Amino acid sequence: MRIDRIITLIFVMALTQGFLLVADPTTGPFSNLVSQDYVIPLTVLLLTALVVITAGIADATVRSHPQIYLLKLPTLRIGGSTVEFAPFSWVLPSLLVVGTYLFLRLFDSPPVQIVGTVVSSLVLLVVIIAQYYTIGRQERLYGWSVIGLNIATYIAGFLLYGAIYVNKWRSLQSAPLVGLVTIFLTYELLRQTKAPLRTLMIYSLINGLILAEVSWVLNYWLVKVLIGGIVLLLTFYVLVGLMQAHLTKNLNRAVLREYGVVSLVSILLIIFAVISNINPGV
């Protein structure tokens, strides 16, 4: 990958992230100029545009790899020409854009939003470059790239779960959102196992259903916002880890012991959160 392309990516990522916060119709500096009837449509429109831009950059970067021909990519006929595209490269960058936007909106401090924008732009850059180096397994940076993508996926999970849970929406609203987010996050982590697409989709749907049920239960308990988001993330970590171990045929006692400990920590967090919120005077 050429250095000029990397510099361009850094600039575009920071620009897109910062633009959404400044132009945000709900909390941005121009929010008083926007009618309440148009707030939600404008927010969705702006966020969708930035997701499309980010996905397009990720797609173009991945398809520029010299060994991309080794992958069977979907094609689209436009007129007399055929255009290839790489949908797998859209998932994680898009989740990070949405997660960053939703999470940073929770803070009213401009310095926090600026720092968050810079950090998220760098993370997005790392993700897109890492996706590029996972095309060929012979790449010397393949192993580090996979690790980077895994870490970024959990970061996206934390941002999204936290942003959803902090709003304390009704279960009929929050549970489907958690389930949908989990489906995409699970697919992103499991696709590195090279399992068939049908298997990946089944596992992702199962995980999404389980996390939706967990979020439904958490909404009825006296669990603090931060603890609730962490519990969702830990539950996701355990389930995906077990699925990865199963698909790669590495499921053994050591793996079960590791995820058993994490599960115990999650349960203790819930118990601690519930007990700390109980008012003895009631």
Phi and psi in degrees as a GROMACS rama.xvg file:
@    title "Ramachandran Plot"
@    xaxis  label "Phi"
@    yaxis  label "Psi"
@TYPE xy
-76.8358  148.639  ARG-2
-66.021  -32.5474  ILE-3
-66.9253  -33.7218  ASP-4
-68.5016  -38.1912  ARG-5
-63.4164  -44.4247  ILE-6
-62.1325  -41.2957  ILE-7
-62.1316  -41.3147  THR-8
-61.6408  -44.444  LEU-9
-58.3776  -45.6608  ILE-10
-63.7174  -45.9207  PHE-11
-65.1884  -41.1351  VAL-12
-62.3041  -47.9735  MET-13
-63.762  -38.9915  ALA-14
-65.0525  -45.8427  LEU-15
-66.4946  -41.8532  THR-16
-64.6844  -46.7155  GLN-17
-66.8906  -36.4052  GLY-18
-61.9314  -40.7506  PHE-19
-64.602  -39.9188  LEU-20
-68.944  -38.7386  LEU-21
-71.1668  -40.786  VAL-22
-89.6037  4.97402  ALA-23
-56.9116  119.874  ASP-24
-70.3332  -13.6648  PRO-25
-95.6895  -40.4493  THR-26
-127.88  -5.42896  THR-27
-71.1107  171.053  GLY-28
-64.0915  -17.5685  PRO-29
-103.431  13.5607  PHE-30
-63.8628  -30.1963  SER-31
-72.3183  -11.9255  ASN-32
-91.3483  -5.80794  LEU-33
-105.798  129.25  VAL-34
-65.8353  144.806  SER-35
-60.4405  -25.1222  GLN-36
-69.1154  -20.6592  ASP-37
-109.627  0.999616  TYR-38
-61.3626  -55.1481  VAL-39
-64.5375  -48.225  ILE-40
-57.8825  -41.1502  PRO-41
-66.9721  -40.2198  LEU-42
-61.5743  -46.8715  THR-43
-62.4298  -41.2393  VAL-44
-63.4548  -46.9745  LEU-45
-63.9658  -44.5538  LEU-46
-65.4376  -40.3592  LEU-47
-62.5357  -42.079  THR-48
-61.3101  -42.1825  ALA-49
-70.1107  -34.9034  LEU-50
-64.2903  -43.2653  VAL-51
-63.2366  -43.172  VAL-52
-61.2029  -47.3077  ILE-53
-63.6588  -44.1258  THR-54
-62.9497  -37.5641  ALA-55
-64.8144  -40.8604  GLY-56
-63.6752  -44.9225  ILE-57
-62.4585  -42.4834  ALA-58
-62.8313  -48.0315  ASP-59
-63.4951  -38.1482  ALA-60
-65.8808  -45.8526  THR-61
-64.082  -42.8418  VAL-62
-72.0271  -10.5971  ARG-63
-82.4702  -5.49804  SER-64
-68.0704  135.871  HIS-65
-64.2374  -20.3253  PRO-66
-103.523  17.9071  GLN-67
-64.0976  -22.4723  ILE-68
-63.8289  -17.5109  TYR-69
-71.1204  -19.813  LEU-70
-96.7624  144.02  LEU-71
-90.3208  100.185  LYS-72
-95.3709  148.478  LEU-73
-63.9389  151.585  PRO-74
-126.145  155.924  THR-75
-135.756  126.936  LEU-76
-88.1624  122.252  ARG-77
-123.448  106.149  ILE-78
67.1879  -122.521  GLY-79
-100.142  3.07956  GLY-80
-113.524  156.142  SER-81
-111.989  129.484  THR-82
-113.289  127.697  VAL-83
-93.2896  150.477  GLU-84
-145.608  158.016  PHE-85
-119.586  86.2529  ALA-86
-59.947  -30.0634  PRO-87
-62.5764  -25.0023  PHE-88
-80.5272  -9.0239  SER-89
-83.9159  -28.5139  TRP-90
-61.11  -63.3789  VAL-91
-65.3795  -46.684  LEU-92
-57.6643  -39.9375  PRO-93
-65.9731  -42.2179  SER-94
-62.6058  -38.6497  LEU-95
-66.5288  -39.7725  LEU-96
-62.5787  -48.6183  VAL-97
-65.2553  -45.1025  VAL-98
-62.9439  -42.359  GLY-99
-62.9073  -44.8077  THR-100
-60.9597  -49.3125  TYR-101
-64.7348  -38.3598  LEU-102
-73.8288  -43.7656  PHE-103
-67.9922  -24.125  LEU-104
-67.8735  -14.9112  ARG-105
-75.3764  -13.5396  LEU-106
-110.01  132.561  PHE-107
-90.5014  -6.86069  ASP-108
-82.95  117.273  SER-109
-56.1696  -42.1933  PRO-110
-58.2224  -40.6169  PRO-111
-63.401  -41.9021  VAL-112
-67.0155  -37.3214  GLN-113
-66.2503  -48.6837  ILE-114
-61.5025  -43.1363  VAL-115
-61.3671  -38.6428  GLY-116
-64.7431  -44.5259  THR-117
-63.5213  -47.1442  VAL-118
-62.7652  -45.2107  VAL-119
-65.0161  -34.6213  SER-120
-64.7606  -40.9734  SER-121
-65.8832  -40.0129  LEU-122
-63.3115  -42.6289  VAL-123
-60.777  -41.1584  LEU-124
-61.0158  -46.7003  LEU-125
-60.2972  -41.2632  VAL-126
-62.3797  -47.1521  VAL-127
-66.145  -40.3759  ILE-128
-66.6404  -40.5331  ILE-129
-63.4668  -39.5709  ALA-130
-61.2903  -37.6075  GLN-131
-60.371  -43.0649  TYR-132
-83.1735  -1.40696  TYR-133
-96.458  1.61945  THR-134
-67.3042  -45.1838  ILE-135
-109.355  123.255  GLY-136
-66.4471  -16.9581  ARG-137
-81.0993  -7.40408  GLN-138
-59.5654  136.65  GLU-139
-68.3761  -20.6925  ARG-140
-98.4505  11.6348  LEU-141
-59.6541  -49.3614  TYR-142
-60.9703  -47.1144  GLY-143
-65.0262  -34.4745  TRP-144
-64.8162  -42.5956  SER-145
-62.5837  -43.9283  VAL-146
-60.8573  -44.3147  ILE-147
-61.1691  -41.3012  GLY-148
-65.7242  -39.1782  LEU-149
-63.0409  -45.296  ASN-150
-62.6766  -43.4847  ILE-151
-63.637  -33.7299  ALA-152
-65.4676  -41.4827  THR-153
-69.119  -33.0436  TYR-154
-63.1567  -45.153  ILE-155
-61.1649  -39.206  ALA-156
-61.8352  -44.2766  GLY-157
-62.1645  -44.8167  PHE-158
-62.0183  -45.2739  LEU-159
-73.218  -46.2444  LEU-160
-61.7102  -43.7365  TYR-161
-63.029  -43.3887  GLY-162
-66.1438  -36.3817  ALA-163
-72.0254  -44.9341  ILE-164
-71.367  -31.5441  TYR-165
-66.1586  -26.1487  VAL-166
-77.662  -13.7274  ASN-167
51.2654  44.3543  LYS-168
-68.3863  163.904  TRP-169
-62.4306  153.018  ARG-170
-58.9203  -33.832  SER-171
-64.5873  -20.4159  LEU-172
-97.3707  -46.4879  GLN-173
-76.3951  -39.2481  SER-174
-60.6063  -47.4296  ALA-175
-61.0412  -36.572  PRO-176
-64.9966  -44.4338  LEU-177
-61.6142  -42.5736  VAL-178
-62.1029  -43.4868  GLY-179
-64.8033  -45.7201  LEU-180
-59.5154  -42.6242  VAL-181
-63.9214  -37.1849  THR-182
-58.6044  -47.1568  ILE-183
-69.1176  -41.1157  PHE-184
-63.6086  -42.0966  LEU-185
-63.9252  -44.0055  THR-186
-59.0407  -43.5361  TYR-187
-60.6241  -41.4051  GLU-188
-76.6294  -36.2993  LEU-189
-82.5891  -18.7385  LEU-190
-65.598  -22.1023  ARG-191
-70.4119  -14.132  GLN-192
-77.0579  -10.1397  THR-193
63.4475  25.1973  LYS-194
-72.4735  157.54  ALA-195
-58.6275  150.659  PRO-196
-58.3357  -39.5267  LEU-197
-60.172  -43.384  ARG-198
-64.1351  -42.8651  THR-199
-60.3405  -42.0074  LEU-200
-67.2004  -40.2562  MET-201
-63.9292  -47.6302  ILE-202
-62.6887  -40.4067  TYR-203
-65.0489  -41.7678  SER-204
-64.944  -41.6637  LEU-205
-61.6623  -46.2798  ILE-206
-64.396  -39.5452  ASN-207
-62.0837  -40.9897  GLY-208
-64.6755  -42.7089  LEU-209
-64.1014  -46.9019  ILE-210
-65.9062  -33.463  LEU-211
-63.327  -40.511  ALA-212
-65.736  -40.3209  GLU-213
-62.8025  -44.6189  VAL-214
-65.0285  -33.5669  SER-215
-61.6421  -44.6091  TRP-216
-66.9248  -43.3545  VAL-217
-60.4568  -31.4186  LEU-218
-64.1578  -22.1284  ASN-219
-94.6908  -4.66059  TYR-220
-105.279  156.844  TRP-221
-82.5244  72.9016  LEU-222
-112.672  130.93  VAL-223
-63.0629  155.484  LYS-224
-57.4902  -51.4716  VAL-225
-61.9728  -43.1316  LEU-226
-63.1872  -41.083  ILE-227
-60.454  -44.5619  GLY-228
-64.1815  -39.9232  GLY-229
-66.7001  -40.3058  ILE-230
-62.4542  -42.5424  VAL-231
-60.7424  -42.5559  LEU-232
-66.6671  -42.1181  LEU-233
-65.4092  -40.2463  LEU-234
-61.8848  -43.3962  THR-235
-60.915  -43.4289  PHE-236
-59.3425  -44.2722  TYR-237
-65.2702  -49.3633  VAL-238
-64.254  -45.6339  LEU-239
-66.6471  -38.5848  VAL-240
-60.8718  -42.5553  GLY-241
-66.3497  -39.1261  LEU-242
-65.4136  -42.5937  MET-243
-61.3389  -44.6495  GLN-244
-62.4745  -38.897  ALA-245
-67.4385  -44.8182  HIS-246
-67.9418  -30.9422  LEU-247
-95.5092  6.00479  THR-248
58.5701  38.9644  LYS-249
-115.859  19.0933  ASN-250
-78.2035  110.556  LEU-251
-140.86  -174.852  ASN-252
-63.8908  -38.6212  ARG-253
-61.9885  -42.0774  ALA-254
-65.3943  -44.6019  VAL-255
-62.0909  -37.2112  LEU-256
-65.2146  -43.9096  ARG-257
-59.6  -49.7259  GLU-258
-74.9663  -23.3806  TYR-259
-65.5665  -40.6868  GLY-260
-64.428  -43.5738  VAL-261
-63.1873  -39.3871  VAL-262
-62.7516  -40.6545  SER-263
-63.3762  -40.7765  LEU-264
-61.2245  -41.2212  VAL-265
-61.569  -44.3308  SER-266
-63.3995  -42.5462  ILE-267
-64.3265  -37.0006  LEU-268
-62.2473  -42.8128  LEU-269
-64.0294  -46.3597  ILE-270
-60.6028  -45.1008  ILE-271
-61.5082  -43.5125  PHE-272
-64.848  -41.3067  ALA-273
-66.7991  -45.7829  VAL-274
-63.7334  -41.0008  ILE-275
-68.2836  -19.676  SER-276
-96.1275  -3.34691  ASN-277
-78.2801  129.309  ILE-278
-94.5797  112.551  ASN-279
-62.08  -22.7146  PRO-280
-78.6075  -10.8966  GLY-281
